């Protein structure tokens, strides 16, 4: 359960082990339902996960994530997720 999440952040997103360990709560969130969609969405918008921060990407509600992190309407994110 933890290894796929860890591998995704390190191998796919290029985060360091230090960055991941700064937010251990990350491992409590589902990879397919929250982590992958949000990180993919931010990448599509041109954001770097290192710039916005893992907690701001993962721990917020969809509405907060869109308002504070992605800076787009929540409907835009929901449309993106439906297309994944």
LUMMI-281910 format. One record per atom (N, C-alpha, C): residue in three letters; atom name; x, y, z. Coordinates in nm, 4 decimals. Each point is the difference from the previous one (the first is absolute). Layout:
% residues N
{node "ALA","CA",{X,Y,Z}}
...
This chain:
% residues 84
{node "UNK","N",{0.0825,-0.1199,0.0000}}
{node "UNK","CA",{-0.0825,0.1199,0.0000}}
{node "UNK","C",{0.0867,0.1261,0.0000}}
{node "UNK","N",{0.1075,0.0013,0.0782}}
{node "UNK","CA",{0.0852,0.1184,0.0071}}
{node "UNK","C",{0.0976,0.0090,-0.1172}}
{node "UNK","N",{0.0501,-0.1119,-0.0441}}
{node "UNK","CA",{0.1022,-0.0004,-0.1053}}
{node "UNK","C",{-0.0483,0.0634,-0.1306}}
{node "UNK","N",{-0.1198,-0.0318,-0.0488}}
{node "UNK","CA",{-0.0432,0.0663,-0.1243}}
{node "UNK","C",{-0.0062,0.1524,0.0142}}
{node "UNK","N",{-0.0436,0.0486,0.1144}}
{node "UNK","CA",{-0.0067,0.1445,0.0219}}
{node "UNK","C",{0.1400,0.0600,0.0038}}
{node "UNK","N",{0.0880,-0.0648,0.0730}}
{node "UNK","CA",{0.1379,0.0465,0.0105}}
{node "UNK","C",{0.0661,0.0003,-0.1378}}
{node "UNK","N",{-0.0158,-0.1084,-0.0736}}
{node "UNK","CA",{0.0590,-0.0099,-0.1332}}
{node "UNK","C",{-0.0550,0.1069,-0.0940}}
{node "UNK","N",{-0.1282,0.0277,0.0093}}
{node "UNK","CA",{-0.0610,0.1013,-0.0857}}
{node "UNK","C",{0.0636,0.1369,0.0250}}
{node "UNK","N",{0.0145,0.0368,0.1260}}
{node "UNK","CA",{0.0572,0.1312,0.0307}}
{node "UNK","C",{0.1467,0.0111,-0.0368}}
{node "UNK","N",{0.0750,-0.1040,0.0247}}
{node "UNK","CA",{0.1438,0.0049,-0.0274}}
{node "UNK","C",{0.0285,-0.0219,-0.1483}}
{node "UNK","N",{-0.0525,-0.1082,-0.0556}}
{node "UNK","CA",{0.0332,-0.0374,-0.1380}}
{node "UNK","C",{-0.0729,0.0833,-0.1050}}
{node "UNK","N",{-0.1260,0.0277,0.0229}}
{node "UNK","CA",{-0.0799,0.0712,-0.1013}}
{node "UNK","C",{0.0044,0.1516,0.0159}}
{node "UNK","N",{-0.0001,0.0462,0.1263}}
{node "UNK","CA",{-0.0052,0.1437,0.0225}}
{node "UNK","C",{0.1354,0.0608,0.0362}}
{node "UNK","N",{0.0964,-0.0846,0.0303}}
{node "UNK","CA",{0.1341,0.0500,0.0269}}
{node "UNK","C",{0.0213,0.0647,0.1355}}
{node "UNK","N",{-0.0876,-0.0289,0.0963}}
{node "UNK","CA",{0.0196,0.0561,0.1327}}
{node "UNK","C",{0.1085,-0.0762,0.0743}}
{node "UNK","N",{0.0642,0.0675,0.0906}}
{node "UNK","CA",{0.1029,-0.0650,0.0817}}
{node "UNK","C",{-0.0666,-0.0700,0.1183}}
{node "UNK","N",{0.0716,-0.0931,0.0576}}
{node "UNK","CA",{-0.0493,-0.0689,0.1195}}
{node "UNK","C",{-0.0229,0.1020,0.1111}}
{node "UNK","N",{0.0871,0.0983,0.0105}}
{node "UNK","CA",{-0.0154,0.1050,0.1012}}
{node "UNK","C",{-0.1330,0.0735,-0.0165}}
{node "UNK","N",{-0.0346,0.0373,-0.1236}}
{node "UNK","CA",{-0.1263,0.0699,-0.0246}}
{node "UNK","C",{-0.1197,-0.0853,0.0409}}
{node "UNK","N",{0.0064,-0.1270,-0.0274}}
{node "UNK","CA",{-0.1097,-0.0907,0.0347}}
{node "UNK","C",{-0.0118,-0.0165,0.1509}}
{node "UNK","N",{0.1131,-0.0150,0.0670}}
{node "UNK","CA",{-0.0013,-0.0202,0.1450}}
{node "UNK","C",{-0.0435,0.1238,0.0759}}
{node "UNK","N",{0.0065,0.1159,-0.0615}}
{node "UNK","CA",{-0.0492,0.1223,0.0644}}
{node "UNK","C",{-0.1517,-0.0018,0.0121}}
{node "UNK","N",{-0.0663,-0.0815,-0.0785}}
{node "UNK","CA",{-0.1463,-0.0111,0.0038}}
{node "UNK","C",{-0.0400,-0.1476,-0.0001}}
{node "UNK","N",{0.0213,-0.0699,0.1127}}
{node "UNK","CA",{-0.0310,-0.1435,0.0037}}
{node "UNK","C",{-0.1486,-0.0307,-0.0132}}
{node "UNK","N",{-0.0861,0.0977,0.0257}}
{node "UNK","CA",{-0.1436,-0.0204,-0.0149}}
{node "UNK","C",{-0.0395,-0.0336,-0.1422}}
{node "UNK","N",{0.0895,0.0270,-0.0919}}
{node "UNK","CA",{-0.0221,-0.0320,-0.1413}}
{node "UNK","C",{-0.0409,-0.1457,-0.0190}}
{node "UNK","N",{0.0577,-0.0879,0.0804}}
{node "UNK","CA",{-0.0244,-0.1433,-0.0170}}
{node "UNK","C",{-0.1417,-0.0420,0.0399}}
{node "UNK","N",{-0.0762,0.0895,0.0615}}
{node "UNK","CA",{-0.1371,-0.0338,0.0383}}
{node "UNK","C",{-0.1013,0.0323,-0.1108}}
{node "UNK","N",{0.0431,0.0638,-0.1080}}
{node "UNK","CA",{-0.0906,0.0377,-0.1081}}
{node "UNK","C",{0.0075,-0.1006,-0.1149}}
{node "UNK","N",{-0.1133,-0.0248,-0.0657}}
{node "UNK","CA",{-0.0015,-0.0981,-0.1101}}
{node "UNK","C",{0.0740,0.0517,-0.1239}}
{node "UNK","N",{0.0822,-0.0850,-0.0560}}
{node "UNK","CA",{0.0799,0.0356,-0.1178}}
{node "UNK","C",{-0.0881,0.0288,-0.1217}}
{node "UNK","N",{-0.0911,-0.0914,-0.0318}}
{node "UNK","CA",{-0.0797,0.0136,-0.1230}}
{node "UNK","C",{-0.1102,0.1056,0.0097}}
{node "UNK","N",{-0.0534,0.0218,0.1196}}
{node "UNK","CA",{-0.1121,0.0924,0.0136}}
{node "UNK","C",{0.0425,0.1427,0.0332}}
{node "UNK","N",{0.1163,0.0195,0.0619}}
{node "UNK","CA",{0.0380,0.1355,0.0380}}
{node "UNK","C",{0.1395,0.0394,-0.0480}}
{node "UNK","N",{0.0993,-0.0804,0.0263}}
{node "UNK","CA",{0.1379,0.0392,-0.0274}}
{node "UNK","C",{0.0266,0.0121,-0.1495}}
{node "UNK","N",{-0.0295,-0.1058,-0.0741}}
{node "UNK","CA",{0.0261,0.0021,-0.1447}}
{node "UNK","C",{-0.0799,0.1102,-0.0714}}
{node "UNK","N",{-0.1316,0.0104,0.0219}}
{node "UNK","CA",{-0.0746,0.1041,-0.0721}}
{node "UNK","C",{0.0509,0.1418,0.0284}}
{node "UNK","N",{0.0291,0.0276,0.1255}}
{node "UNK","CA",{0.0415,0.1366,0.0338}}
{node "UNK","C",{0.1392,0.0329,-0.0518}}
{node "UNK","N",{0.0920,-0.0927,0.0124}}
{node "UNK","CA",{0.1350,0.0286,-0.0495}}
{node "UNK","C",{0.0017,0.0091,-0.1524}}
{node "UNK","N",{-0.0802,-0.0805,-0.0658}}
{node "UNK","CA",{-0.0102,0.0052,-0.1461}}
{node "UNK","C",{-0.0642,0.1313,-0.0442}}
{node "UNK","N",{-0.1014,0.0432,0.0719}}
{node "UNK","CA",{-0.0674,0.1260,-0.0306}}
{node "UNK","C",{0.0966,0.1177,0.0148}}
{node "UNK","N",{0.0736,0.0036,0.1095}}
{node "UNK","CA",{0.0952,0.1086,0.0204}}
{node "UNK","C",{0.1054,0.0027,-0.1103}}
{node "UNK","N",{0.0466,-0.1167,-0.0385}}
{node "UNK","CA",{0.0995,-0.0085,-0.1079}}
{node "UNK","C",{-0.0594,0.0542,-0.1306}}
{node "UNK","N",{-0.1252,-0.0346,-0.0275}}
{node "UNK","CA",{-0.0664,0.0493,-0.1216}}
{node "UNK","C",{-0.0141,0.1521,0.0019}}
{node "UNK","N",{-0.0126,0.0567,0.1199}}
{node "UNK","CA",{-0.0101,0.1454,0.0136}}
{node "UNK","C",{0.1362,0.0687,-0.0020}}
{node "UNK","N",{0.1058,-0.0800,0.0032}}
{node "UNK","CA",{0.1338,0.0577,-0.0023}}
{node "UNK","C",{0.0611,0.0252,0.1361}}
{node "UNK","N",{-0.0624,-0.0528,0.1046}}
{node "UNK","CA",{0.0530,0.0163,0.1357}}
{node "UNK","C",{0.0986,-0.1112,0.0325}}
{node "UNK","N",{0.0982,0.0336,0.0805}}
{node "UNK","CA",{0.0930,-0.0980,0.0525}}
{node "UNK","C",{-0.0452,-0.0387,0.1399}}
{node "UNK","N",{-0.0027,-0.1285,0.0280}}
{node "UNK","CA",{-0.0403,-0.0468,0.1324}}
{node "UNK","C",{0.0946,0.0537,0.1067}}
{node "UNK","N",{0.1252,0.0172,-0.0336}}
{node "UNK","CA",{0.0963,0.0558,0.0945}}
{node "UNK","C",{-0.0341,0.1442,0.0344}}
{node "UNK","N",{-0.0585,0.0736,-0.0952}}
{node "UNK","CA",{-0.0360,0.1396,0.0244}}
{node "UNK","C",{-0.1256,0.0146,0.0849}}
{node "UNK","N",{-0.1004,-0.0820,-0.0255}}
{node "UNK","CA",{-0.1267,0.0146,0.0727}}
{node "UNK","C",{-0.0017,-0.0779,0.1306}}
{node "UNK","N",{0.0804,-0.1030,0.0096}}
{node "UNK","CA",{0.0089,-0.0780,0.1227}}
{node "UNK","C",{-0.0950,-0.1185,0.0023}}
{node "UNK","N",{0.0488,-0.1084,0.0521}}
{node "UNK","CA",{-0.0796,-0.1223,0.0090}}
{node "UNK","C",{-0.1224,0.0162,0.0898}}
{node "UNK","N",{0.0117,0.0612,0.1191}}
{node "UNK","CA",{-0.1195,0.0159,0.0836}}
{node "UNK","C",{-0.1094,0.0827,-0.0678}}
{node "UNK","N",{0.0389,0.1057,-0.0712}}
{node "UNK","CA",{-0.0990,0.0837,-0.0691}}
{node "UNK","C",{-0.0650,-0.0717,-0.1169}}
{node "UNK","N",{0.0626,-0.1033,-0.0465}}
{node "UNK","CA",{-0.0534,-0.0772,-0.1114}}
{node "UNK","C",{-0.0907,-0.1124,0.0471}}
{node "UNK","N",{0.0343,-0.0629,0.1102}}
{node "UNK","CA",{-0.0676,-0.1222,0.0413}}
{node "UNK","C",{-0.1025,0.0186,0.1113}}
{node "UNK","N",{0.0306,0.0806,0.0991}}
{node "UNK","CA",{-0.0816,0.0003,0.1224}}
{node "UNK","C",{-0.1246,0.0876,-0.0049}}
{node "UNK","N",{-0.0130,0.0870,-0.0965}}
{node "UNK","CA",{-0.1143,0.0911,-0.0069}}
{node "UNK","C",{-0.1226,-0.0662,-0.0638}}
{node "UNK","N",{-0.1168,0.0571,0.0254}}
{node "UNK","CA",{-0.1197,-0.0446,-0.0711}}
{node "UNK","C",{0.0159,0.0381,-0.1475}}
{node "UNK","N",{-0.0829,-0.0552,-0.0869}}
{node "UNK","CA",{0.0063,0.0363,-0.1417}}
{node "UNK","C",{-0.0165,0.1503,-0.0196}}
{node "UNK","N",{-0.0930,0.0588,0.0725}}
{node "UNK","CA",{-0.0265,0.1430,-0.0130}}
{node "UNK","C",{0.1210,0.0822,0.0435}}
{node "UNK","N",{0.0601,-0.0351,0.1132}}
{node "UNK","CA",{0.1173,0.0719,0.0493}}
{node "UNK","C",{0.1193,-0.0192,-0.0932}}
{node "UNK","N",{0.0179,-0.1230,-0.0465}}
{node "UNK","CA",{0.1083,-0.0301,-0.0929}}
{node "UNK","C",{-0.0108,0.0870,-0.1254}}
{node "UNK","N",{-0.1192,0.0089,-0.0541}}
{node "UNK","CA",{-0.0198,0.0794,-0.1220}}
{node "UNK","C",{0.0180,0.1491,0.0254}}
{node "UNK","N",{-0.0529,0.0490,0.1105}}
{node "UNK","CA",{0.0069,0.1419,0.0314}}
{node "UNK","C",{0.1414,0.0437,0.0361}}
{node "UNK","N",{0.0633,-0.0715,0.0917}}
{node "UNK","CA",{0.1280,0.0448,0.0561}}
{node "UNK","C",{0.1218,-0.0533,-0.0729}}
{node "UNK","N",{-0.0062,-0.1202,-0.0511}}
{node "UNK","CA",{0.1182,-0.0603,-0.0598}}
{node "UNK","C",{-0.0019,0.0124,-0.1528}}
{node "UNK","N",{-0.1040,-0.0511,-0.0622}}
{node "UNK","CA",{-0.0073,0.0022,-0.1470}}
{node "UNK","C",{-0.0478,0.1342,-0.0552}}
{node "UNK","N",{-0.0741,0.0727,0.0830}}
{node "UNK","CA",{-0.0529,0.1317,-0.0386}}
{node "UNK","C",{-0.0899,-0.0064,-0.1234}}
{node "UNK","N",{-0.0880,-0.0999,0.0009}}
{node "UNK","CA",{-0.0976,-0.0180,-0.1076}}
{node "UNK","C",{-0.1347,-0.0355,0.0624}}
{node "UNK","N",{-0.1087,0.0141,-0.0743}}
{node "UNK","CA",{-0.1303,-0.0436,0.0509}}
{node "UNK","C",{-0.0020,-0.1513,0.0216}}
{node "UNK","N",{-0.0696,-0.0437,0.1016}}
{node "UNK","CA",{-0.0062,-0.1425,0.0322}}
{node "UNK","C",{-0.0598,-0.0798,-0.1158}}
{node "UNK","N",{-0.0874,0.0609,-0.0773}}
{node "UNK","CA",{-0.0599,-0.0680,-0.1143}}
{node "UNK","C",{0.1058,-0.0385,-0.1045}}
{node "UNK","N",{0.1010,0.0825,-0.0150}}
{node "UNK","CA",{0.1077,-0.0311,-0.0942}}
{node "UNK","C",{0.0752,-0.1249,0.0453}}
{node "UNK","N",{0.0258,-0.0100,0.1282}}
{node "UNK","CA",{0.0675,-0.1188,0.0538}}
{node "UNK","C",{-0.0888,-0.1231,-0.0149}}
{node "UNK","N",{-0.1280,0.0123,0.0313}}
{node "UNK","CA",{-0.0918,-0.1136,-0.0100}}
{node "UNK","C",{-0.0101,-0.0512,-0.1428}}
{node "UNK","N",{-0.0014,0.0896,-0.0966}}
{node "UNK","CA",{-0.0032,-0.0392,-0.1405}}
{node "UNK","C",{0.1277,-0.0754,-0.0371}}
{node "UNK","N",{0.1128,0.0492,0.0472}}
{node "UNK","CA",{0.1287,-0.0650,-0.0250}}
{node "UNK","C",{0.0006,-0.1419,0.0556}}
{node "UNK","N",{-0.0473,-0.0167,0.1223}}
{node "UNK","CA",{0.0016,-0.1306,0.0665}}
{node "UNK","C",{-0.0902,-0.0982,-0.0751}}
{node "UNK","N",{-0.1136,0.0447,-0.0467}}
{node "UNK","CA",{-0.0908,-0.0894,-0.0745}}
{node "UNK","C",{0.0660,-0.0519,-0.1278}}
{node "UNK","N",{0.0938,0.0745,-0.0554}}
{node "UNK","CA",{0.0663,-0.0387,-0.1249}}
{node "UNK","C",{0.1186,-0.0942,0.0216}}
{node "UNK","N",{0.0415,-0.0164,0.1236}}
{node "UNK","CA",{0.1150,-0.0884,0.0266}}
{node "UNK","C",{-0.0347,-0.1450,-0.0231}}
